Every structure is written in C-alpha cells, then in structure tokens.
Amino acid sequence: MAETKFLPKIGSKIKININKVKDRLPGKLIEEISSNPKAVITGYKMTDGSNIGITAKLQNGQQNWFFPEEIEKG
C-alpha cells in the first residue's frame, strides 16, 4: 500500500519542478509550467495501484496530475 503520510495536504501551494516533468508532458503544458510553476493541490490520484499522484490546479486554471517527487513546497 502507498504511503500517504508524506503527501502534502489538499489546498497546499506547490511548485512544479519542470526538470522532472518535461519528458512526459506535452510542449504547451511545459511552456505554461515554465512561465509559472505555482499550483494548488486539489486532490490525489491512484497512479498504478502502488503509488499515489497529486492533482493540482495551475495558475491558468488547468488541472493536471503529478508524482509527489515532481513537486516542491511553494
């Protein structure tokens, strides 16, 4: 079972680490995150049955999910 005690709380302000996501996200989203990496956690997502991802709302209102290791405290 995935560890949840280290997950940031919903509503927490975070920054997306662009270097850790640029190989898996579309170019337009990479540009958006590069210009403003700040986001707010909106929830959690089961990724593969053994890991939990973070759903976050970017400054432009778009939502996406990220692995916990791809985000930083904002």
Long-range contacts (C-beta under 8 A, 24 or more apart in sequence): 1-50, 2-46, 2-50, 2-51, 2-52, 4-44, 4-52, 6-68, 7-44, 7-52, 7-54, 7-68, 8-41, 8-54, 8-68, 8-71, 8-73, 9-41, 10-41, 10-42, 10-43, 10-44, 11-40, 11-41, 12-40, 12-41, 12-73, 12-74, 13-38, 13-39, 13-40, 13-73, 13-74, 14-38, 14-39, 14-40, 14-41, 14-54, 14-56, 14-71, 14-72, 14-73, 14-74, 15-39, 15-71, 15-72, 15-73, 15-74, 16-56, 16-58, 16-66, 16-70, 16-71, 16-72, 17-70, 17-71, 17-72, 20-67, 20-69, 20-70, 21-66, 21-70, 25-64, 29-62, 29-64, 32-58, 32-60, 32-62, 33-58, 36-60, 38-74, 39-71, 39-74
